[in-house]
């Protein structure tokens, strides 16, 4: 993936779309934009805006987490035909585990997209197994991820934080460790299996 971006002109621009509400996905968008900038590209993060219909050849438009963007924003703003047409000019950057409802919802858009990438190698293999040409966009470290000052353990408010969907596998994992939770300060924020969003 980086080779394709690097092969463009040094004036190449990357645009990333993300759902405004989901801060985890926004951080992924910010991280990717920072990576583009490190390569000498101009990159902008757009929140809740439709992609350009006919972008210049040197402009790569990436939709970060299509299951969020398409289902909670684009499909609400535009008719299905128009949403599919605009999807043809973007690369979908997926983040969901294969066989989840969110992964399945990405599949309905992948066939219309310019391309598909995933941050997880297993996701890439799952898209390829379904006939999609898919690329692995491995997320790396960037200084923007560093906390300004790491708090000593004694000053931290929480020992463990989990944000995500409560799948049957994760529920079993958490249940097997139930004896740990009373002795720790824990935040468990999840939604049940399906397409609903955590509040």
TORPA-4810 file (N, C-alpha, C, O; in nm, 3 decimals):
<nodes>
NODE_1_0.083_-0.119_0.000_0.000_0.000_0.000_0.087_0.125_0.000_0.062_0.218_-0.077_X
NODE_2_0.187_0.129_0.085_0.273_0.249_0.091_0.346_0.270_-0.040_0.368_0.384_-0.081_X
NODE_3_0.384_0.160_-0.107_0.454_0.173_-0.235_0.366_0.241_-0.339_0.414_0.323_-0.417_X
NODE_4_0.238_0.208_-0.341_0.147_0.271_-0.435_0.133_0.419_-0.407_0.128_0.501_-0.500_X
NODE_5_0.128_0.454_-0.282_0.116_0.596_-0.246_0.246_0.668_-0.280_0.244_0.778_-0.336_X
NODE_6_0.356_0.608_-0.246_0.485_0.670_-0.271_0.512_0.685_-0.420_0.583_0.776_-0.461_X
NODE_7_0.456_0.597_-0.500_0.481_0.601_-0.645_0.416_0.722_-0.711_0.453_0.760_-0.822_X
NODE_8_0.320_0.782_-0.644_0.255_0.901_-0.700_0.345_1.021_-0.688_0.455_1.013_-0.633_X
NODE_9_0.298_1.132_-0.740_0.376_1.255_-0.733_0.386_1.301_-0.588_0.304_1.262_-0.505_X
NODE_10_0.485_1.383_-0.559_0.500_1.430_-0.420_0.389_1.528_-0.385_0.378_1.571_-0.270_X
NODE_11_0.306_1.562_-0.482_0.192_1.649_-0.455_0.063_1.568_-0.440_-0.046_1.625_-0.432_X
NODE_12_0.077_1.434_-0.436_-0.042_1.350_-0.423_-0.114_1.384_-0.294_-0.052_1.418_-0.193_X
NODE_13_-0.246_1.374_-0.299_-0.326_1.409_-0.182_-0.408_1.289_-0.139_-0.463_1.217_-0.222_X
NODE_14_-0.415_1.268_-0.011_-0.500_1.162_0.042_-0.611_1.225_0.123_-0.585_1.314_0.204_X
NODE_15_-0.733_1.183_0.103_-0.846_1.232_0.180_-0.910_1.115_0.251_-0.929_1.009_0.191_X
NODE_16_-0.943_1.133_0.376_-0.997_1.025_0.456_-1.132_1.068_0.512_-1.148_1.180_0.561_X
NODE_17_-1.228_0.978_0.504_-1.359_1.006_0.561_-1.382_0.916_0.679_-1.342_0.800_0.679_X
NODE_18_-1.447_0.969_0.778_-1.469_0.893_0.900_-1.597_0.943_0.965_-1.639_1.056_0.939_X
NODE_19_-1.656_0.862_1.048_-1.774_0.902_1.121_-1.732_0.986_1.242_-1.644_0.946_1.319_X
NODE_20_-1.794_1.100_1.258_-1.757_1.198_1.360_-1.771_1.144_1.502_-1.694_1.181_1.591_X
NODE_21_-1.866_1.058_1.522_-1.898_1.013_1.658_-1.796_0.913_1.711_-1.767_0.912_1.831_X
NODE_22_-1.745_0.830_1.626_-1.660_0.719_1.669_-1.515_0.763_1.681_-1.443_0.764_1.581_X
NODE_23_-1.473_0.800_1.801_-1.339_0.858_1.818_-1.228_0.759_1.787_-1.122_0.800_1.740_X
NODE_24_-1.248_0.631_1.812_-1.146_0.531_1.780_-1.116_0.533_1.631_-1.000_0.533_1.590_X
NODE_25_-1.219_0.536_1.550_-1.201_0.538_1.406_-1.145_0.672_1.358_-1.069_0.677_1.262_X
NODE_26_-1.182_0.779_1.425_-1.124_0.909_1.391_-0.974_0.909_1.416_-0.897_0.966_1.339_X
NODE_27_-0.933_0.843_1.525_-0.789_0.834_1.554_-0.716_0.754_1.446_-0.603_0.787_1.410_X
NODE_28_-0.780_0.649_1.395_-0.720_0.574_1.285_-0.705_0.666_1.164_-0.600_0.665_1.099_X
NODE_29_-0.809_0.745_1.135_-0.801_0.840_1.024_-0.688_0.940_1.044_-0.615_0.970_0.949_X
NODE_30_-0.674_0.992_1.165_-0.567_1.087_1.194_-0.430_1.022_1.177_-0.337_1.083_1.125_X
NODE_31_-0.417_0.897_1.222_-0.291_0.825_1.211_-0.253_0.803_1.064_-0.137_0.821_1.027_X
NODE_32_-0.350_0.766_0.983_-0.322_0.743_0.840_-0.287_0.874_0.771_-0.197_0.879_0.688_X
NODE_33_-0.359_0.982_0.805_-0.325_1.112_0.748_-0.182_1.152_0.786_-0.109_1.206_0.703_X
NODE_34_-0.144_1.126_0.911_-0.007_1.157_0.954_0.094_1.074_0.875_0.201_1.124_0.839_X
NODE_35_0.061_0.948_0.847_0.149_0.864_0.765_0.165_0.917_0.624_0.275_0.917_0.570_X
NODE_36_0.056_0.962_0.564_0.064_1.024_0.431_0.157_1.145_0.434_0.239_1.165_0.345_X
NODE_37_0.142_1.226_0.539_0.225_1.346_0.549_0.372_1.311_0.564_0.459_1.379_0.508_X
NODE_38_0.401_1.205_0.639_0.539_1.159_0.654_0.599_1.119_0.519_0.720_1.130_0.499_X
NODE_39_0.514_1.074_0.427_0.559_1.036_0.293_0.569_1.156_0.199_0.608_1.142_0.083_X
NODE_40_0.536_1.275_0.250_0.543_1.396_0.168_0.415_1.429_0.094_0.414_1.516_0.007_X
NODE_41_0.307_1.359_0.126_0.178_1.386_0.062_0.098_1.487_0.145_0.122_1.505_0.264_X
NODE_42_0.005_1.551_0.079_-0.091_1.635_0.149_-0.207_1.546_0.187_-0.259_1.472_0.103_X
NODE_43_-0.250_1.551_0.311_-0.361_1.466_0.356_-0.456_1.548_0.441_-0.415_1.628_0.525_X
NODE_44_-0.583_1.526_0.418_-0.687_1.594_0.495_-0.784_1.491_0.549_-0.814_1.392_0.482_X
NODE_45_-0.833_1.514_0.669_-0.933_1.427_0.728_-1.067_1.500_0.719_-1.082_1.610_0.772_X
NODE_46_-1.162_1.439_0.650_-1.296_1.497_0.635_-1.393_1.416_0.718_-1.395_1.293_0.709_X
NODE_47_-1.473_1.481_0.800_-1.571_1.412_0.883_-1.710_1.438_0.826_-1.751_1.552_0.803_X
NODE_48_-1.782_1.330_0.805_-1.920_1.337_0.759_-1.938_1.427_0.637_-2.020_1.519_0.637_X
NODE_49_-1.862_1.400_0.535_-1.873_1.468_0.406_-1.865_1.361_0.297_-1.788_1.266_0.310_X
NODE_50_-1.943_1.377_0.192_-1.933_1.278_0.083_-1.802_1.293_0.007_-1.748_1.403_0.000_X
NODE_51_-1.751_1.183_-0.048_-1.628_1.192_-0.128_-1.653_1.263_-0.260_-1.767_1.275_-0.305_X
NODE_52_-1.546_1.310_-0.321_-1.557_1.373_-0.453_-1.596_1.267_-0.555_-1.553_1.152_-0.547_X
NODE_53_-1.678_1.307_-0.651_-1.727_1.211_-0.750_-1.621_1.171_-0.850_-1.602_1.052_-0.876_X
NODE_54_-1.552_1.267_-0.906_-1.447_1.239_-1.005_-1.317_1.305_-0.960_-1.277_1.407_-1.017_X
NODE_55_-1.251_1.248_-0.859_-1.128_1.312_-0.811_-1.017_1.300_-0.914_-1.019_1.208_-0.996_X
NODE_56_-0.921_1.392_-0.912_-0.805_1.378_-1.002_-0.735_1.245_-0.977_-0.743_1.190_-0.867_X
NODE_57_-0.667_1.194_-1.077_-0.600_1.064_-1.070_-0.504_1.056_-0.951_-0.490_0.950_-0.890_X
NODE_58_-0.437_1.167_-0.918_-0.338_1.164_-0.810_-0.400_1.174_-0.671_-0.328_1.168_-0.571_X
NODE_59_-0.532_1.188_-0.663_-0.598_1.199_-0.533_-0.654_1.064_-0.491_-0.738_1.006_-0.559_X
NODE_60_-0.607_1.015_-0.379_-0.655_0.889_-0.324_-0.753_0.922_-0.212_-0.717_0.987_-0.113_X
NODE_61_-0.876_0.877_-0.226_-0.977_0.898_-0.123_-0.997_0.766_-0.048_-1.022_0.663_-0.109_X
NODE_62_-0.984_0.772_0.082_-0.996_0.653_0.165_-1.113_0.671_0.260_-1.124_0.773_0.329_X
NODE_63_-1.201_0.573_0.265_-1.308_0.573_0.364_-1.261_0.485_0.479_-1.240_0.365_0.463_X
NODE_64_-1.244_0.547_0.594_-1.203_0.474_0.714_-1.328_0.413_0.776_-1.425_0.483_0.806_X
NODE_65_-1.325_0.283_0.794_-1.434_0.205_0.851_-1.566_0.223_0.776_-1.656_0.293_0.822_X
NODE_66_-1.576_0.159_0.659_-1.697_0.174_0.578_-1.824_0.127_0.649_-1.932_0.178_0.619_X
NODE_67_-1.813_0.032_0.742_-1.935_-0.011_0.811_-1.996_0.103_0.892_-2.118_0.107_0.909_X
NODE_68_-1.916_0.195_0.940_-1.966_0.313_1.010_-2.007_0.421_0.911_-2.120_0.471_0.916_X
NODE_69_-1.917_0.456_0.822_-1.939_0.567_0.730_-2.058_0.542_0.637_-2.145_0.627_0.623_X
NODE_70_-2.061_0.426_0.573_-2.167_0.399_0.477_-2.302_0.377_0.544_-2.403_0.430_0.498_X
NODE_71_-2.305_0.301_0.651_-2.433_0.267_0.714_-2.489_0.378_0.801_-2.611_0.392_0.811_X
NODE_72_-2.404_0.457_0.863_-2.452_0.560_0.955_-2.446_0.702_0.899_-2.503_0.794_0.957_X
NODE_73_-2.379_0.720_0.787_-2.374_0.853_0.728_-2.419_0.853_0.582_-2.525_0.908_0.551_X
NODE_74_-2.342_0.793_0.494_-2.367_0.806_0.351_-2.505_0.755_0.310_-2.575_0.821_0.234_X
NODE_75_-2.545_0.640_0.361_-2.676_0.584_0.327_-2.791_0.667_0.382_-2.903_0.662_0.330_X
NODE_76_-2.763_0.743_0.485_-2.866_0.831_0.541_-2.880_0.960_0.461_-2.986_1.024_0.463_X
NODE_77_-2.774_0.998_0.391_-2.773_1.124_0.318_-2.814_1.110_0.172_-2.872_1.202_0.114_X
NODE_78_-2.784_0.995_0.112_-2.801_0.978_-0.032_-2.879_0.850_-0.063_-2.884_0.758_0.018_X
NODE_79_-2.938_0.847_-0.180_-3.005_0.723_-0.223_-2.897_0.618_-0.250_-2.780_0.649_-0.268_X
NODE_80_-2.940_0.492_-0.252_-2.848_0.379_-0.268_-2.765_0.391_-0.397_-2.645_0.367_-0.396_X
NODE_81_-2.830_0.428_-0.506_-2.761_0.437_-0.635_-2.649_0.541_-0.630_-2.539_0.518_-0.680_X
NODE_82_-2.678_0.656_-0.570_-2.579_0.764_-0.560_-2.465_0.723_-0.466_-2.349_0.749_-0.496_X
NODE_83_-2.498_0.659_-0.355_-2.395_0.614_-0.261_-2.301_0.514_-0.328_-2.180_0.519_-0.309_X
NODE_84_-2.357_0.423_-0.406_-2.275_0.325_-0.477_-2.185_0.393_-0.580_-2.068_0.357_-0.596_X
NODE_85_-2.241_0.491_-0.649_-2.162_0.564_-0.750_-2.043_0.635_-0.686_-1.932_0.629_-0.739_X
NODE_86_-2.065_0.701_-0.574_-1.955_0.771_-0.505_-1.853_0.673_-0.449_-1.734_0.704_-0.440_X
NODE_87_-1.898_0.555_-0.410_-1.807_0.454_-0.355_-1.705_0.409_-0.459_-1.596_0.363_-0.423_X
NODE_88_-1.739_0.421_-0.587_-1.647_0.376_-0.692_-1.519_0.459_-0.698_-1.422_0.421_-0.764_X
NODE_89_-1.518_0.573_-0.630_-1.398_0.658_-0.633_-1.316_0.650_-0.504_-1.223_0.729_-0.485_X
NODE_90_-1.349_0.555_-0.416_-1.278_0.548_-0.287_-1.217_0.410_-0.263_-1.260_0.309_-0.319_X
NODE_91_-1.115_0.409_-0.178_-1.058_0.288_-0.123_-1.121_0.269_0.014_-1.121_0.361_0.095_X
NODE_92_-1.173_0.151_0.041_-1.232_0.122_0.172_-1.124_0.068_0.264_-1.059_-0.032_0.234_X
NODE_93_-1.104_0.134_0.377_-1.010_0.085_0.478_-1.092_0.022_0.590_-1.161_0.090_0.665_X
NODE_94_-1.084_-0.109_0.599_-1.167_-0.185_0.691_-1.088_-0.221_0.817_-0.966_-0.233_0.816_X
NODE_95_-1.163_-0.236_0.927_-1.100_-0.262_1.056_-1.166_-0.375_1.133_-1.125_-0.407_1.244_X
NODE_96_-1.267_-0.436_1.076_-1.347_-0.532_1.152_-1.303_-0.676_1.130_-1.254_-0.711_1.023_X
NODE_97_-1.321_-0.757_1.233_-1.282_-0.897_1.227_-1.373_-0.974_1.132_-1.494_-0.950_1.128_X
NODE_98_-1.314_-1.065_1.054_-1.396_-1.146_0.963_-1.508_-1.219_1.038_-1.494_-1.258_1.154_X
NODE_99_-1.617_-1.234_0.969_-1.737_-1.306_1.014_-1.821_-1.228_1.115_-1.921_-1.281_1.163_X
NODE_100_-1.785_-1.105_1.148_-1.872_-1.024_1.233_-1.977_-0.956_1.145_-1.962_-0.951_1.023_X
NODE_101_-2.080_-0.906_1.206_-2.183_-0.833_1.132_-2.127_-0.711_1.061_-2.170_-0.677_0.951_X
NODE_102_-2.030_-0.646_1.125_-1.971_-0.526_1.065_-1.889_-0.563_0.942_-1.893_-0.493_0.841_X
NODE_103_-1.816_-0.673_0.951_-1.740_-0.720_0.836_-1.836_-0.750_0.721_-1.812_-0.711_0.607_X
NODE_104_-1.945_-0.820_0.752_-2.044_-0.854_0.649_-2.102_-0.729_0.586_-2.128_-0.726_0.465_X
NODE_105_-2.124_-0.625_0.666_-2.181_-0.502_0.608_-2.082_-0.433_0.515_-2.122_-0.362_0.423_X
NODE_106_-1.951_-0.453_0.537_-1.851_-0.398_0.445_-1.859_-0.465_0.308_-1.834_-0.401_0.206_X
NODE_107_-1.895_-0.592_0.306_-1.898_-0.668_0.180_-1.996_-0.608_0.079_-1.971_-0.613_-0.042_X
NODE_108_-2.107_-0.553_0.128_-2.205_-0.497_0.035_-2.151_-0.373_-0.037_-2.204_-0.336_-0.142_X
NODE_109_-2.048_-0.309_0.018_-1.990_-0.190_-0.045_-1.862_-0.222_-0.120_-1.825_-0.149_-0.213_X
NODE_110_-1.794_-0.327_-0.082_-1.662_-0.359_-0.138_-1.666_-0.378_-0.289_-1.572_-0.341_-0.359_X
NODE_111_-1.774_-0.434_-0.340_-1.785_-0.457_-0.483_-1.796_-0.330_-0.566_-1.772_-0.333_-0.686_X
NODE_112_-1.831_-0.220_-0.502_-1.845_-0.092_-0.573_-1.720_-0.005_-0.559_-1.705_0.093_-0.632_X
NODE_113_-1.632_-0.040_-0.466_-1.518_0.046_-0.432_-1.403_0.035_-0.531_-1.390_-0.064_-0.603_X
NODE_114_-1.323_0.138_-0.533_-1.199_0.140_-0.613_-1.103_0.032_-0.565_-1.026_-0.023_-0.643_X
NODE_115_-1.106_0.004_-0.436_-1.019_-0.097_-0.377_-1.056_-0.119_-0.231_-1.135_-0.045_-0.174_X
NODE_116_-0.997_-0.223_-0.173_-1.023_-0.259_-0.033_-0.888_-0.281_0.036_-0.798_-0.342_-0.021_X
NODE_117_-0.877_-0.231_0.157_-0.760_-0.256_0.241_-0.810_-0.287_0.381_-0.923_-0.252_0.416_X
NODE_118_-0.728_-0.352_0.460_-0.765_-0.383_0.598_-0.642_-0.365_0.685_-0.529_-0.383_0.639_X
NODE_119_-0.665_-0.328_0.812_-0.552_-0.310_0.903_-0.506_-0.443_0.961_-0.402_-0.449_1.028_X
NODE_120_-0.582_-0.549_0.936_-0.551_-0.680_0.991_-0.528_-0.778_0.876_-0.607_-0.784_0.782_X
NODE_121_-0.419_-0.854_0.884_-0.387_-0.950_0.778_-0.497_-1.056_0.761_-0.521_-1.103_0.650_X
NODE_122_-0.565_-1.094_0.871_-0.674_-1.191_0.859_-0.791_-1.133_0.782_-0.858_-1.204_0.707_X
NODE_123_-0.816_-1.004_0.800_-0.920_-0.938_0.723_-0.888_-0.937_0.575_-0.975_-0.961_0.491_X
NODE_124_-0.763_-0.911_0.542_-0.719_-0.912_0.402_-0.744_-1.049_0.341_-0.798_-1.059_0.230_X
NODE_125_-0.707_-1.155_0.411_-0.728_-1.291_0.361_-0.877_-1.320_0.343_-0.916_-1.387_0.247_X
NODE_126_-0.959_-1.271_0.435_-1.104_-1.295_0.425_-1.163_-1.225_0.303_-1.250_-1.281_0.235_X
NODE_127_-1.118_-1.102_0.275_-1.167_-1.033_0.155_-1.119_-1.105_0.029_-1.196_-1.122_-0.066_X
NODE_128_-0.995_-1.147_0.029_-0.942_-1.219_-0.088_-1.017_-1.350_-0.110_-1.044_-1.388_-0.224_X
NODE_129_-1.051_-1.420_-0.003_-1.125_-1.546_-0.015_-1.262_-1.525_-0.078_-1.321_-1.617_-0.134_X
NODE_130_-1.312_-1.402_-0.068_-1.442_-1.369_-0.128_-1.428_-1.303_-0.265_-1.525_-1.253_-0.321_X
NODE_131_-1.306_-1.304_-0.317_-1.284_-1.255_-0.453_-1.247_-1.108_-0.466_-1.241_-1.056_-0.577_X
NODE_132_-1.222_-1.040_-0.354_-1.185_-0.899_-0.360_-1.034_-0.885_-0.356_-0.967_-0.950_-0.276_X
NODE_133_-0.980_-0.801_-0.443_-0.838_-0.769_-0.434_-0.822_-0.679_-0.312_-0.881_-0.571_-0.305_X
NODE_134_-0.744_-0.722_-0.216_-0.733_-0.651_-0.090_-0.587_-0.634_-0.050_-0.503_-0.719_-0.079_X
NODE_135_-0.559_-0.522_0.016_-0.423_-0.489_0.059_-0.418_-0.477_0.210_-0.516_-0.439_0.274_X
NODE_136_-0.303_-0.510_0.266_-0.283_-0.497_0.410_-0.223_-0.359_0.439_-0.113_-0.329_0.393_X
NODE_137_-0.293_-0.278_0.514_-0.242_-0.148_0.556_-0.213_-0.160_0.706_-0.296_-0.125_0.790_X
NODE_138_-0.095_-0.209_0.736_-0.055_-0.232_0.875_-0.034_-0.096_0.942_0.046_-0.016_0.895_X
NODE_139_-0.105_-0.072_1.050_-0.088_0.053_1.123_0.042_0.049_1.203_0.074_-0.053_1.265_X
NODE_140_0.115_0.156_1.200_0.240_0.164_1.273_0.234_0.270_1.382_0.128_0.328_1.409_X
NODE_141_0.345_0.292_1.442_0.354_0.393_1.547_0.382_0.530_1.486_0.456_0.542_1.388_X
NODE_142_0.323_0.631_1.543_0.352_0.770_1.507_0.356_0.848_1.638_0.280_0.817_1.729_X
NODE_143_0.443_0.949_1.649_0.452_1.026_1.774_0.319_1.086_1.820_0.302_1.114_1.938_X
NODE_144_0.225_1.106_1.727_0.095_1.162_1.769_0.021_1.068_1.865_-0.070_1.110_1.935_X
NODE_145_0.061_0.941_1.867_-0.003_0.845_1.956_0.049_0.853_2.099_-0.015_0.802_2.192_X
NODE_146_0.162_0.915_2.118_0.222_0.921_2.250_0.144_1.015_2.342_0.100_1.122_2.301_X
NODE_147_0.127_0.972_2.464_0.065_1.059_2.564_0.166_1.166_2.603_0.286_1.140_2.603_X
NODE_148_0.119_1.286_2.634_0.214_1.391_2.672_0.301_1.351_2.791_0.420_1.383_2.795_X
NODE_149_0.240_1.282_2.887_0.315_1.235_3.002_0.247_1.110_3.052_0.127_1.109_3.080_X
NODE_150_0.323_1.004_3.061_0.266_0.879_3.109_0.246_0.888_3.260_0.339_0.916_3.335_X
NODE_151_0.122_0.865_3.302_0.092_0.871_3.445_0.148_0.748_3.515_0.139_0.637_3.462_X
NODE_152_0.204_0.766_3.633_0.244_0.649_3.712_0.122_0.563_3.743_0.011_0.616_3.753_X
NODE_153_0.141_0.435_3.759_0.030_0.342_3.782_-0.061_0.387_3.896_-0.183_0.376_3.886_X
NODE_154_-0.004_0.437_4.002_-0.083_0.477_4.119_-0.177_0.593_4.088_-0.278_0.609_4.156_X
NODE_155_-0.146_0.675_3.987_-0.229_0.791_3.953_-0.335_0.759_3.849_-0.422_0.843_3.821_X
NODE_156_-0.329_0.643_3.791_-0.425_0.608_3.686_-0.562_0.578_3.747_-0.573_0.511_3.850_X
NODE_157_-0.664_0.627_3.680_-0.800_0.610_3.730_-0.853_0.469_3.706_-0.928_0.416_3.787_X
NODE_158_-0.813_0.408_3.593_-0.863_0.276_3.558_-0.748_0.179_3.533_-0.643_0.216_3.481_X
NODE_159_-0.770_0.054_3.572_-0.673_-0.051_3.546_-0.693_-0.114_3.409_-0.598_-0.160_3.347_X
NODE_160_-0.817_-0.116_3.363_-0.851_-0.182_3.238_-0.968_-0.110_3.173_-1.064_-0.073_3.241_X
NODE_161_-0.960_-0.089_3.043_-1.070_-0.032_2.967_-1.095_-0.118_2.845_-1.001_-0.154_2.774_X
NODE_162_-1.220_-0.152_2.820_-1.259_-0.225_2.700_-1.369_-0.149_2.631_-1.472_-0.119_2.692_X
NODE_163_-1.349_-0.115_2.504_-1.450_-0.050_2.422_-1.470_-0.137_2.299_-1.374_-0.163_2.226_X
NODE_164_-1.589_-0.182_2.275_-1.612_-0.264_2.156_-1.742_-0.339_2.165_-1.826_-0.313_2.251_X
NODE_165_-1.758_-0.432_2.073_-1.880_-0.512_2.071_-1.861_-0.635_2.158_-1.750_-0.689_2.168_X
NODE_166_-1.967_-0.677_2.220_-1.962_-0.795_2.306_-2.001_-0.916_2.222_-2.119_-0.951_2.211_X
NODE_167_-1.902_-0.980_2.164_-1.925_-1.100_2.085_-1.931_-1.220_2.179_-1.886_-1.210_2.294_X
NODE_168_-1.984_-1.332_2.135_-1.985_-1.451_2.222_-1.844_-1.489_2.269_-1.826_-1.527_2.384_X
NODE_169_-1.746_-1.478_2.181_-1.608_-1.513_2.218_-1.554_-1.419_2.326_-1.492_-1.464_2.422_X
NODE_170_-1.578_-1.290_2.309_-1.531_-1.193_2.409_-1.605_-1.211_2.541_-1.546_-1.196_2.648_X
NODE_171_-1.734_-1.242_2.534_-1.812_-1.263_2.656_-1.755_-1.380_2.737_-1.745_-1.371_2.859_X
NODE_172_-1.717_-1.489_2.669_-1.655_-1.603_2.737_-1.521_-1.564_2.799_-1.490_-1.603_2.912_X
NODE_173_-1.442_-1.487_2.724_-1.312_-1.443_2.774_-1.329_-1.361_2.903_-1.260_-1.384_3.002_X
NODE_174_-1.422_-1.265_2.901_-1.444_-1.181_3.018_-1.502_-1.261_3.135_-1.466_-1.238_3.250_X
NODE_175_-1.590_-1.356_3.104_-1.650_-1.437_3.210_-1.545_-1.522_3.281_-1.551_-1.540_3.403_X
NODE_176_-1.449_-1.575_3.204_-1.343_-1.657_3.265_-1.252_-1.575_3.357_-1.180_-1.632_3.439_X
NODE_177_-1.255_-1.445_3.344_-1.171_-1.359_3.427_-1.251_-1.275_3.526_-1.203_-1.173_3.575_X
NODE_178_-1.372_-1.318_3.554_-1.462_-1.242_3.641_-1.404_-1.219_3.780_-1.435_-1.118_3.843_X
NODE_179_-1.322_-1.311_3.828_-1.265_-1.295_3.962_-1.168_-1.177_3.969_-1.139_-1.127_4.077_X
NODE_180_-1.117_-1.132_3.853_-1.023_-1.019_3.850_-1.095_-0.886_3.870_-1.040_-0.795_3.933_X
NODE_181_-1.215_-0.873_3.817_-1.281_-0.743_3.810_-1.313_-0.677_3.944_-1.298_-0.555_3.955_X
NODE_182_-1.356_-0.749_4.047_-1.384_-0.681_4.174_-1.261_-0.613_4.235_-1.275_-0.517_4.311_X
NODE_183_-1.142_-0.662_4.203_-1.021_-0.604_4.263_-0.961_-0.492_4.178_-0.857_-0.436_4.214_X
NODE_184_-1.024_-0.459_4.067_-0.968_-0.360_3.977_-1.072_-0.254_3.944_-1.192_-0.276_3.957_X
NODE_185_-1.023_-0.140_3.901_-1.110_-0.034_3.852_-1.120_-0.053_3.701_-1.023_-0.034_3.628_X
NODE_186_-1.239_-0.089_3.654_-1.256_-0.134_3.516_-1.370_-0.058_3.450_-1.473_-0.031_3.512_X
NODE_187_-1.352_-0.025_3.322_-1.461_0.026_3.238_-1.484_-0.077_3.129_-1.393_-0.109_3.053_X
NODE_188_-1.606_-0.127_3.120_-1.645_-0.216_3.012_-1.757_-0.146_2.937_-1.868_-0.132_2.990_X
NODE_189_-1.731_-0.101_2.816_-1.828_-0.029_2.736_-1.848_-0.106_2.607_-1.760_-0.106_2.521_X
NODE_190_-1.963_-0.170_2.591_-1.984_-0.251_2.472_-2.126_-0.240_2.423_-2.215_-0.192_2.493_X
NODE_191_-2.144_-0.285_2.302_-2.279_-0.305_2.250_-2.292_-0.453_2.218_-2.192_-0.521_2.193_X
NODE_192_-2.414_-0.503_2.219_-2.438_-0.643_2.186_-2.413_-0.665_2.038_-2.413_-0.571_1.959_X
NODE_193_-2.391_-0.787_2.002_-2.364_-0.830_1.865_-2.468_-0.773_1.771_-2.588_-0.788_1.795_X
NODE_194_-2.426_-0.709_1.664_-2.515_-0.650_1.565_-2.459_-0.518_1.518_-2.342_-0.488_1.542_X
NODE_195_-2.540_-0.439_1.451_-2.491_-0.313_1.395_-2.519_-0.193_1.482_-2.496_-0.080_1.436_X
NODE_196_-2.566_-0.210_1.605_-2.590_-0.094_1.688_-2.458_-0.036_1.736_-2.359_-0.107_1.749_X
NODE_197_-2.457_0.093_1.762_-2.337_0.161_1.806_-2.338_0.177_1.958_-2.444_0.196_2.017_X
NODE_198_-2.220_0.169_2.022_-2.216_0.200_2.165_-2.251_0.347_2.186_-2.215_0.432_2.105_X
NODE_199_-2.322_0.376_2.294_-2.359_0.514_2.325_-2.252_0.581_2.407_-2.266_0.698_2.443_X
</nodes>
